[in-house]
Amino acid sequence: MTDEVSERTLPPVSIAAFSGPLDLLLHLIRVNQVSITDIPIAQITEQYTRYLDTMRELDLDVASDYISLAAELIYVKSRMLLPRAPGEPEEDPRTDLARRLLEYERYKQAAESFHEVDALRAGLWPRPETEVPKSSDGATLEVSLFDLIDTF
């Protein structure tokens, strides 16, 4: 895949759209329609670093967290490429990253549902507080159901 073709397939990025490096990584995983637990590290790392390069070209202030995660992706890829010593347990280096992504996704979904509830509640108008009428001596007035019906 040439750089021209792959750059056209990536959607434009705005750093304001992502709330952190895990959000950008989760976005790339969704765009590529891959499983969080089986991330194609080489492909995702290439796209992630291309986003970082784009952010630098646009003179955006790139946070160290984004660069740190890019370094972690490269480290995971290098561990996947290295041969394992005989008898060494076969541990997938993507496991920790996948665990963190799944946890982040759960928190993000919870925050989105809280935001939806908050937006729904913002559309409701509570009844303004009114003072309960009192009699001339300061006691609360006693009214019956029939008094209310008559008043209505």
C-alpha positions in Angstrom: 0.0 0.0 0.0 1.5 3.3 -1.0 1.5 6.4 1.2 -0.7 8.3 -1.3 -3.5 5.6 -1.1 -3.3 5.0 2.6 -3.4 8.7 3.4 -6.6 9.1 1.4 -8.3 6.3 3.2 -7.7 7.9 6.6 -10.4 10.3 7.8 -9.2 13.8 8.7 -8.1 14.1 12.4 -8.8 16.8 14.8 -7.1 16.5 18.2 -10.1 18.1 19.9 -12.1 15.1 18.8 -10.1 12.8 20.9 -9.9 13.0 24.7 -6.6 11.2 24.9 -4.3 8.7 23.3 -6.5 5.7 24.1 -9.4 7.5 22.5 -7.4 7.9 19.3 -6.3 4.2 19.4 -9.9 3.1 20.1 -11.0 5.2 17.1 -8.5 3.6 14.8 -9.5 0.1 16.0 -13.2 0.9 15.2 -12.3 2.4 11.8 -10.4 -0.7 10.9 -13.1 -2.9 12.3 -10.7 -5.1 14.2 -11.1 -6.8 17.6 -9.6 -5.1 20.6 -8.1 -8.4 21.7 -6.5 -9.1 18.3 -5.1 -5.8 17.2 -3.0 -5.8 14.0 -0.2 -3.8 15.7 1.8 -3.0 12.5 -1.2 -1.5 10.7 -2.6 0.4 13.7 0.9 1.7 14.7 1.4 3.0 11.2 -1.9 4.8 11.2 -1.3 6.1 14.7 2.1 7.6 13.9 0.6 9.1 10.6 -1.9 10.9 12.8 0.9 12.1 15.0 2.8 13.4 12.0 -0.4 15.1 10.7 -0.8 16.8 14.1 2.8 18.0 14.0 2.4 19.3 10.4 -0.7 21.3 11.5 1.4 22.8 14.3 -0.9 21.4 16.9 0.5 20.9 20.4 1.0 17.1 20.6 0.7 15.8 24.2 3.4 13.5 25.5 0.7 10.8 26.2 0.1 10.4 22.5 3.8 9.9 21.8 4.1 7.6 24.8 1.4 5.4 23.4 2.9 5.4 20.0 6.2 4.2 21.6 4.2 1.5 23.4 2.7 0.3 20.1 6.2 0.1 18.6 7.5 -1.8 21.6 4.6 -4.3 21.4 5.3 -4.8 17.7 9.0 -5.4 18.4 8.1 -8.0 21.1 5.9 -9.7 18.6 8.7 -9.9 16.0 11.4 -11.2 18.4 11.8 -15.0 18.6 10.9 -16.6 21.9 13.4 -18.6 23.9 12.7 -22.3 24.2 10.5 -23.0 27.2 9.5 -19.3 27.5 5.7 -19.1 27.9 3.9 -17.7 24.9 2.4 -14.5 26.2 0.7 -12.1 23.8 2.3 -8.6 24.3 -1.0 -7.1 23.2 -2.8 -8.4 26.3 -2.1 -5.5 28.6 -2.9 -2.9 25.9 -6.2 -4.8 25.1 -7.1 -4.9 28.8 -6.5 -1.1 29.1 -8.5 -0.4 26.0 -11.5 -2.5 27.1 -11.5 -0.7 30.5 -11.3 2.7 28.8 -14.1 1.7 26.5 -16.3 0.7 29.4 -15.6 4.1 31.2 -16.2 6.0 28.0 -19.6 4.3 27.4 -20.6 4.9 31.0 -19.7 8.6 30.6 -21.7 8.8 27.4 -24.7 7.3 29.1 -24.4 9.8 32.0 -24.2 12.5 29.4 -27.4 11.3 27.7 -29.2 11.2 31.0 -27.9 14.7 31.8 -29.1 16.0 28.4 -32.5 14.4 28.9 -32.8 16.0 32.4 -31.8 19.3 31.0 -34.9 19.3 28.9 -37.2 18.9 32.0 -38.3 21.9 33.8 -39.0 21.3 37.5 -41.9 23.1 39.2 -40.7 26.2 40.9 -40.8 26.2 44.7 -43.8 27.9 46.1 -44.5 28.8 49.6 -47.3 26.9 51.3 -50.1 29.3 52.3 -50.5 29.7 56.0 -53.3 31.0 58.2 -53.2 34.4 59.9 -51.8 32.8 63.0 -48.9 31.1 61.1 -50.3 27.6 61.1 -50.5 25.6 57.8 -53.9 25.7 56.3 -55.9 22.5 56.3 -57.9 21.8 53.1 -59.9 18.9 52.1 -60.1 17.2 48.7 -63.5 18.8 48.1 -62.0 22.2 48.8 -59.3 21.6 46.1 -62.0 20.4 43.7 -64.1 23.5 44.3 -61.1 25.7 43.8 -60.2 23.9 40.6 
